[in-house]
Amino acid sequence: MHYDLIIIGTGSAGLPAGMYASRYKINNLIIGGQPGGALATSHKVENWPGVISAPGKEIMDDFAAHAVASGSEILQELVTDFQKTESGFAMKTTSWKELTSDYVVLATGNKYRHLGVKWEDEFLGKWVSYCATCDWMFFKDREVVIVGGWNTAMTEALYLAEICKKVTLVHRRDTFRSEDIWIDKAREADNIEFVLNEEVDEIAGGLFMEKVILKSGKEIPADGIFVAIGSDADTKLVDHLNPTKDDEGCLVVDARQETSIKGLYAAGDVTTNSNKFKQTIMSAAEGCLTANSIHEDILKS
């Protein structure tokens, strides 16, 4: 089946891209595995304008409903094969559907690196977080652990220190790769404790998270844990086309969100735009911009 535009990714960039494309009368399909993307796993979201507080899934369900009401089609499948053709793009899905399009928006986001420890997945969205600016409000005046040694871990530790009773930063080495300015500021904070040369072995608790157990056997009482050991842009579908990336693996896009591959646009956490500020509002804006840019291309063709 042929579409003017296929959007790969059913999250906070892909769904708005489809919604705006439909408003431009662009025949589009939004395809992806997990409905709602990463935000749908958040227990509560309190930084989306117009909604004081709501589960991430509820917000993303509204995103999807809006896209469908505007005229988009949503297919809950994964793309297994993706190719550039002379006239556009061709792909296959997990159910062997064969799809073609003139344009593509890649909105596959990024994948946070996980610790791979016991109860990490089970506590996700409750007491395990990969984004301090997203979930800090649930840990006000509580004790938390943050894991990592780069800028993200250090700046998030400082951010959490303003809100939480105590922040324990666990790092597997005795030196950091963060910039000195952030290290110095973190060391000056009265409620940030450093635990070095240690790795998390288990997240433990019952109805609620109670502690973090390290590989040495040491236990750290904690109400939550923030994992800041990096993330990887999910570009595997297009890597064989050799699109231009930055040194962190994000797709380099221009001001119109187009990649170095003609007709292939990208939006959200997978790109270099929005100063890599990985927030739903930024992804949604980039998704809308891709639809506008593709509409301009169609008018010129």
Phi, psi and omega per residue, in radians:
M1 nan 2.477 -3.084
H2 -1.891 2.436 3.066
Y3 -2.247 2.714 3.003
D4 -1.117 -0.711 -3.059
L5 -2.476 2.338 2.975
I6 -2.042 2.252 3.129
I7 -1.885 2.118 -3.116
I8 -1.758 1.877 -3.094
G9 2.306 2.126 -3.085
T10 -1.885 0.679 -3.127
G11 -1.915 -2.677 -2.998
S12 -1.331 -0.093 2.985
A13 -1.793 -0.769 -3.067
G14 -1.166 -0.753 -3.097
L15 -1.159 -0.791 3.046
P16 -1.112 -0.579 3.081
A17 -1.054 -0.762 3.112
G18 -1.168 -0.733 -3.135
M19 -1.047 -0.813 3.129
Y20 -1.223 -0.650 3.095
A21 -1.048 -0.737 3.123
S22 -1.104 -0.661 3.117
R23 -1.172 -0.439 3.048
Y24 -1.531 0.128 -3.130
K25 1.106 0.565 3.066
I26 -1.643 2.108 -3.141
N27 -1.175 1.999 -3.001
N28 -2.381 2.675 3.052
L29 -2.177 2.305 3.039
I30 -1.846 2.135 -3.074
I31 -2.196 2.403 3.126
G32 -3.098 2.884 -3.088
G33 -1.472 -1.285 -3.079
Q34 -1.334 2.045 3.133
P35 -1.081 2.205 3.085
G36 1.567 -0.151 3.118
G37 1.162 -2.761 -3.043
A38 -1.116 -0.610 -3.077
L39 -1.108 -0.483 -3.110
A40 -1.125 -0.273 3.136
T41 -1.563 -0.110 -3.111
S42 -1.337 2.293 -3.130
H43 -1.060 -0.795 3.061
K44 -2.522 2.605 3.078
V45 -2.185 2.246 -3.111
E46 -2.251 0.316 3.123
N47 -2.216 0.396 3.035
W48 -1.739 2.098 -3.059
P49 -0.968 2.377 3.104
G50 1.626 -0.226 3.111
V51 -2.180 2.021 -3.110
I52 -1.158 -0.801 -3.138
S53 -2.825 2.275 3.133
A54 -2.818 2.653 3.038
P55 -1.052 2.529 3.129
G56 -1.000 -0.679 -3.133
K57 -1.075 -0.661 -3.136
E58 -1.131 -0.750 3.119
I59 -1.113 -0.768 -3.110
M60 -1.253 -0.520 3.025
D61 -1.087 -0.671 3.082
D62 -1.155 -0.693 3.068
F63 -0.980 -0.852 -3.094
A64 -1.128 -0.769 3.136
A65 -1.062 -0.669 3.135
H66 -1.156 -0.726 3.122
A67 -1.101 -0.782 -3.141
V68 -1.144 -0.751 3.131
A69 -1.081 -0.508 3.130
S70 -1.378 -0.341 3.102
G71 2.206 0.034 3.134
S72 -1.361 2.668 3.019
E73 -1.869 2.369 -3.138
I74 -2.024 2.282 3.118
L75 -2.123 2.041 -3.119
Q76 -1.524 1.348 3.087
E77 -2.524 2.947 3.067
L78 -1.803 2.551 3.016
V79 -1.467 2.187 -3.096
T80 -1.810 -0.358 3.140
D81 -2.527 2.340 -3.067
F82 -2.406 2.207 -3.092
Q83 -2.378 2.574 2.992
K84 -1.562 2.329 3.129
T85 -2.052 3.059 3.134
E86 -1.102 -0.594 -3.065
S87 -1.788 -0.115 -3.108
G88 2.892 -2.057 -3.066
F89 -2.475 2.631 3.091
A90 -2.357 2.530 -3.116
M91 -2.661 2.813 3.062
K92 -2.173 2.683 -3.107
T93 -1.982 3.096 -3.120
T94 -1.099 -0.408 3.097
S95 -1.746 0.313 3.078
W96 1.198 0.359 2.998
K97 -1.195 2.453 3.089
E98 -1.922 2.112 -3.045
L99 -2.175 2.576 3.052
T100 -2.339 2.738 3.122
S101 -2.736 2.802 3.069
D102 -1.417 -0.615 -3.118
Y103 -2.315 2.743 3.080
V104 -2.391 2.443 2.948
V105 -1.973 2.098 3.066
L106 -1.607 2.003 -3.103
A107 -2.284 0.865 -3.035
T108 -1.513 -0.072 3.047
G109 1.187 -2.735 3.094
N110 -2.225 2.915 3.120
K111 -2.053 2.025 3.094
Y112 -1.146 2.429 3.045
R113 -1.288 2.287 -3.113
H114 -1.735 2.771 3.081
L115 -1.300 -0.524 -3.107
G116 1.286 0.633 -3.111
V117 -1.964 2.925 -3.104
K118 -1.057 2.334 3.084
W119 1.300 0.054 3.121
E120 -1.108 -0.847 -3.118
D121 -1.224 -0.672 -3.107
E122 -1.158 -0.577 -3.111
F123 -1.611 0.001 -3.122
L124 -1.036 2.335 3.123
G125 1.491 -0.089 3.110
K126 -2.085 -1.158 -3.106
W127 -2.106 -0.056 3.068
V128 -1.988 2.202 -3.117
S129 -2.344 2.681 3.072
Y130 -2.044 0.198 -3.083
C131 -2.633 1.828 -3.107
A132 -1.156 -0.701 -3.128
T133 -1.189 -0.342 3.109
C134 -1.452 -0.685 -2.893
D135 -2.113 0.152 -3.064
W136 -1.003 -0.601 -2.980
M137 -1.102 -0.339 -3.124
F138 -1.441 -0.092 -3.056
F139 -2.184 0.389 3.123
K140 -1.062 2.276 3.133
D141 1.108 0.393 3.114
R142 -1.988 3.041 3.115
E143 -1.783 2.256 -3.098
V144 -2.308 2.804 3.037
V145 -1.988 2.441 2.988
I146 -2.167 2.423 -3.054
V147 -2.027 2.242 3.086
G148 2.583 3.003 -3.112
G149 -2.480 0.137 -3.140
W150 -1.715 -3.043 -3.130
N151 -0.984 -0.726 -3.099
T152 -1.046 -0.809 3.142
A153 -1.087 -0.731 -3.076
M154 -1.235 -0.775 -3.117
T155 -1.214 -0.602 3.099
E156 -1.247 -0.578 3.060
A157 -1.095 -0.732 3.109
L158 -1.140 -0.712 3.122
Y159 -1.100 -0.811 -3.131
L160 -1.184 -0.531 -3.122
A161 -1.109 -0.436 3.119
E162 -1.348 -0.260 -3.005
I163 -2.030 -0.681 -3.017
C164 -1.618 2.758 3.106
K165 -1.156 -0.753 3.140
K166 -2.636 2.481 3.089
V167 -2.160 2.161 3.071
T168 -1.911 2.072 -3.126
L169 -1.713 2.054 -3.121
V170 -1.814 2.243 3.138
H171 -2.385 2.439 -3.036
R172 -1.341 -0.170 3.105
R173 -2.036 3.104 3.091
D174 -1.759 0.003 3.067
T175 -2.263 2.734 -3.115
F176 -1.894 2.724 3.037
R177 -1.752 0.046 3.116
S178 -1.270 2.801 3.057
E179 -1.144 2.563 -3.063
D180 -1.030 -0.623 -3.090
I181 -1.049 -0.669 -3.126
W182 -1.315 -0.634 3.103
I183 -1.098 -0.791 -3.127
D184 -1.089 -0.771 -3.140
K185 -1.109 -0.701 3.140
A186 -1.148 -0.677 3.135
R187 -1.183 -0.462 -3.134
E188 -1.379 -0.332 -3.099
A189 -1.253 2.313 -3.082
D190 -1.207 -0.467 -3.028
N191 -1.918 0.338 3.025
I192 -1.914 2.150 3.100
E193 -1.963 2.389 3.133
F194 -1.735 2.297 3.031
V195 -2.148 1.841 -3.013
L196 -1.834 2.842 -3.117
N197 0.983 0.661 -3.119
E198 -2.390 2.644 3.083
E199 -2.299 2.582 3.135
V200 -1.299 2.312 3.108
D201 -1.857 -0.535 -3.072
E202 -2.816 2.535 2.976
I203 -1.829 2.154 -2.974
A204 -2.130 2.665 3.092
G205 2.903 -3.078 3.100
G206 -2.053 -1.888 3.046
L207 -1.151 -0.494 3.102
F208 -2.271 2.776 3.041
M209 -1.175 2.426 -3.090
E210 -2.091 -0.581 -3.056
K211 -2.863 2.893 3.022
V212 -2.009 2.240 3.126
I213 -1.818 2.196 -3.127
L214 -1.571 2.860 -3.108
K215 -1.118 -0.413 3.107
S216 -1.339 -0.188 -3.080
G217 1.753 -0.204 3.119
K218 -1.141 2.493 3.138
E219 -2.041 2.365 3.129
I220 -2.058 1.982 3.076
P221 -1.065 2.335 -3.107
A222 -2.787 2.533 3.087
D223 -1.627 -0.236 3.140
G224 -2.893 2.866 3.119
I225 -2.392 2.343 3.097
F226 -1.935 2.117 -3.099
V227 -1.725 2.014 -3.088
A228 -2.230 1.023 -3.107
I229 -1.854 0.284 3.046
G230 1.889 2.978 3.092
S231 -2.591 2.822 -3.112
D232 -2.214 2.260 3.071
A233 -1.096 2.333 -3.080
D234 -1.533 1.456 -3.070
T235 -1.925 0.159 -2.951
K236 -0.999 -0.520 -3.116
L237 -1.118 -0.522 -3.036
V238 -1.964 0.010 -3.059
D239 -1.024 -0.575 -3.117
H240 -1.201 -0.235 3.084
L241 -1.524 -0.102 3.127
N242 0.989 0.907 3.068
P243 -1.196 2.717 3.124
T244 -1.216 2.296 3.105
K245 -2.223 2.855 3.019
D246 -1.584 -3.066 -3.044
D247 -1.263 -0.132 3.072
E248 -1.768 0.058 3.084
G249 1.533 0.131 3.106
C250 -1.465 2.572 3.128
L251 -1.234 2.208 3.085
V252 -1.357 2.146 3.116
V253 -2.146 2.737 3.100
D254 -1.528 -2.978 -3.091
A255 -1.138 -0.292 3.138
R256 -1.716 0.066 -3.138
Q257 1.333 0.265 3.121
E258 -1.537 2.409 3.096
T259 -1.421 -3.061 3.108
S260 -1.289 -0.155 3.078
I261 -1.652 2.080 -3.076
K262 -0.998 2.232 3.103
G263 1.537 -0.175 3.113
L264 -1.765 1.974 3.110
Y265 -1.823 2.848 3.104
A266 -2.509 2.629 -3.106
A267 -2.586 2.592 3.070
G268 1.608 -2.709 -3.015
D269 -1.115 -0.251 -3.114
V270 -1.368 -0.168 -3.029
T271 -1.873 3.046 3.089
T272 -1.592 -0.089 -3.056
N273 -1.367 3.099 3.141
S274 0.996 0.478 3.137
N275 0.973 0.436 -3.127
K276 0.978 0.538 3.070
F277 -1.441 1.720 -2.931
K278 -1.428 1.414 -3.138
Q279 -2.280 2.658 -3.099
T280 -1.008 -0.726 -3.093
I281 -1.113 -0.583 3.122
M282 -1.276 -0.737 3.123
S283 -1.101 -0.749 3.137
A284 -1.065 -0.735 3.141
A285 -1.107 -0.755 3.121
E286 -1.123 -0.677 3.101
G287 -1.061 -0.764 3.113
C288 -1.099 -0.700 -3.121
L289 -1.122 -0.659 3.113
T290 -1.060 -0.739 -3.137
A291 -1.096 -0.738 3.113
N292 -1.092 -0.741 -3.130
S293 -1.140 -0.733 3.135
I294 -1.172 -0.649 3.071
H295 -1.053 -0.721 3.087
E296 -1.080 -0.718 3.125
D297 -1.079 -0.761 -3.121
I298 -1.113 -0.702 3.135
L299 -1.127 -0.559 -3.123
K300 -1.406 -0.345 -3.038
S301 -1.403 nan nan
